[in-house]
């Protein structure tokens, strides 16, 4: 299964949010051996006024993410980190696994090194991976945003300063069998 991590801004319950996810899971989801979605909700210590994470907390939140990934790599039962959502003064990490109880124990153990954070864990049956497919996975517009950003990053890496105008061509493909009104 390919690891293909990226992020996009969005709104969750009419609040600004950012979602980071493994887009590579889309080809495999749902994974029958991992029908349970578990989560770790971390309450931010110093969120920005809009509820997103602040630069003061950035490094510590990265440490939590790194600790989570390390714990998953060493977990005795199969578990996949699917993504995370930051909004409303919290960061929610989502994993898929075979055992919700084992995942909760793992997620709680990760937080032992981060005593300054209040957190909660939970899990629910999600054999169709609906949380991943309907909440974390970007819609067409957000997916286009991700792909546009990737194109710009690739151009910059190849030395393009992105200052010159370029022609833009649009293409529309209609299904030949579609009924036109």
Legacy VTK file of the C-alpha trace (Angstrom):
# vtk DataFile Version 3.0
C-alpha trace
ASCII
DATASET POLYDATA
POINTS 181 float
0.000 0.000 0.000
1.434 3.354 -1.031
2.043 6.086 1.524
0.834 9.331 -0.036
0.380 11.975 2.652
-0.970 15.440 1.949
-3.182 18.087 3.512
-5.868 20.547 2.614
-7.838 23.338 4.304
-11.588 22.945 4.699
-14.472 23.702 7.031
-15.840 21.299 9.632
-19.180 22.236 11.170
-18.689 25.727 9.695
-15.316 26.157 11.457
-11.938 26.448 9.685
-10.074 23.141 9.650
-7.098 21.376 8.138
-7.055 17.715 7.264
-3.919 15.668 6.689
-4.409 12.149 5.384
-2.814 9.225 3.639
-4.343 9.485 0.174
-2.691 6.153 -0.632
-5.249 4.287 1.460
-8.018 5.193 -0.994
-7.108 2.353 -3.366
-7.281 -0.247 -0.565
-10.135 1.077 1.586
-12.001 -0.538 3.100
-9.545 -3.091 4.489
-11.639 -6.016 5.760
-9.110 -6.940 8.466
-9.377 -3.426 9.957
-13.099 -2.703 10.402
-12.737 -0.427 13.450
-11.956 3.286 13.425
-10.287 4.553 16.602
-9.381 8.120 17.432
-7.222 10.195 19.695
-8.585 13.675 20.412
-5.944 16.081 21.722
-7.117 19.439 23.087
-4.745 22.182 21.979
-2.982 24.130 24.740
-2.744 27.412 22.832
-4.914 27.354 19.707
-5.203 30.359 17.434
-8.348 32.482 17.662
-9.837 30.531 14.726
-9.335 27.191 16.536
-6.413 25.981 14.426
-2.998 25.108 15.858
-0.593 27.921 16.647
3.072 28.215 15.703
3.947 28.023 19.434
2.503 24.511 19.541
3.738 23.310 16.172
6.825 21.400 17.337
5.050 19.687 20.224
2.156 18.588 17.997
4.698 17.179 15.533
6.210 15.218 18.417
2.793 13.738 19.227
2.353 12.729 15.582
5.835 11.192 15.485
5.175 9.276 18.721
1.894 7.990 17.283
3.599 6.783 14.106
6.346 5.066 16.129
3.777 3.315 18.347
1.830 2.144 15.291
5.006 0.753 13.703
5.658 -1.331 16.829
2.040 -2.344 17.504
1.495 -6.088 17.910
-1.811 -5.907 16.009
-2.325 -4.413 12.527
-3.184 -0.716 12.663
-3.150 1.976 9.965
-2.871 5.687 10.573
-5.450 7.188 8.195
-5.230 10.898 8.965
-5.921 13.773 11.295
-8.163 16.818 11.507
-7.338 20.044 13.314
-10.231 22.376 14.151
-12.098 23.991 17.026
-9.087 23.898 19.374
-8.369 20.185 18.973
-6.464 17.714 16.831
-8.138 14.374 16.121
-5.948 11.479 14.940
-7.738 8.563 13.206
-6.547 4.979 12.839
-8.097 1.788 11.497
-7.572 -1.541 13.223
-9.089 -4.899 14.090
-9.464 -4.142 17.811
-10.853 -0.912 19.214
-9.750 -1.757 22.760
-6.158 -2.421 21.669
-6.125 0.807 19.646
-7.437 2.835 22.583
-4.702 1.407 24.800
-2.057 2.252 22.205
-3.377 5.793 21.660
-3.517 6.448 25.408
0.032 5.148 25.864
1.292 7.634 23.263
-0.002 10.515 25.376
1.950 9.462 28.506
4.862 11.634 27.336
2.626 14.666 26.761
1.193 15.413 30.196
0.395 19.025 29.333
-2.343 17.876 26.949
-5.849 16.771 27.823
-6.989 14.000 25.508
-9.684 11.451 24.912
-9.838 8.221 22.919
-12.647 6.217 21.419
-13.570 3.845 18.659
-16.493 2.658 16.561
-17.196 -0.040 14.037
-16.604 1.332 10.555
-16.239 -1.654 8.202
-16.875 0.525 5.130
-14.267 3.081 6.262
-16.885 5.812 5.960
-14.961 8.210 8.202
-11.972 7.964 5.889
-13.953 8.052 2.638
-16.621 10.625 3.600
-14.844 12.862 6.106
-11.053 12.725 5.701
-10.839 12.160 1.946
-11.013 15.413 -0.031
-13.834 16.261 -2.366
-13.074 17.074 -6.015
-12.300 20.737 -5.363
-9.926 20.029 -2.457
-8.259 17.219 -4.405
-7.677 19.683 -7.251
-6.170 22.126 -4.738
-3.758 19.403 -3.557
-2.784 18.534 -7.136
-2.324 22.209 -8.105
-0.032 22.721 -5.105
1.977 19.647 -6.114
2.428 20.994 -9.652
3.639 24.347 -8.323
6.050 22.640 -5.909
7.425 20.467 -8.743
7.968 23.547 -10.941
9.761 25.374 -8.114
11.988 22.345 -7.441
13.037 22.446 -11.083
14.032 26.117 -10.778
10.886 27.777 -12.096
10.316 31.075 -10.216
6.598 30.989 -11.107
6.685 34.616 -12.225
5.913 34.303 -15.955
2.392 34.163 -17.361
1.389 30.887 -18.981
-1.439 29.994 -21.322
-4.114 27.925 -19.627
-6.190 25.554 -21.718
-9.418 24.095 -20.441
-10.835 20.807 -21.608
-14.320 19.419 -21.084
-15.204 15.825 -21.885
-18.885 14.931 -22.205
-20.099 11.367 -22.155
-21.278 10.649 -25.712
-24.248 8.709 -24.397
-25.345 11.412 -21.956
-28.635 13.130 -22.618
-28.187 16.849 -23.263
-30.958 19.165 -22.137
LINES 1 182
181 0 1 2 3 4 5 6 7 8 9 10 11 12 13 14 15 16 17 18 19 20 21 22 23 24 25 26 27 28 29 30 31 32 33 34 35 36 37 38 39 40 41 42 43 44 45 46 47 48 49 50 51 52 53 54 55 56 57 58 59 60 61 62 63 64 65 66 67 68 69 70 71 72 73 74 75 76 77 78 79 80 81 82 83 84 85 86 87 88 89 90 91 92 93 94 95 96 97 98 99 100 101 102 103 104 105 106 107 108 109 110 111 112 113 114 115 116 117 118 119 120 121 122 123 124 125 126 127 128 129 130 131 132 133 134 135 136 137 138 139 140 141 142 143 144 145 146 147 148 149 150 151 152 153 154 155 156 157 158 159 160 161 162 163 164 165 166 167 168 169 170 171 172 173 174 175 176 177 178 179 180
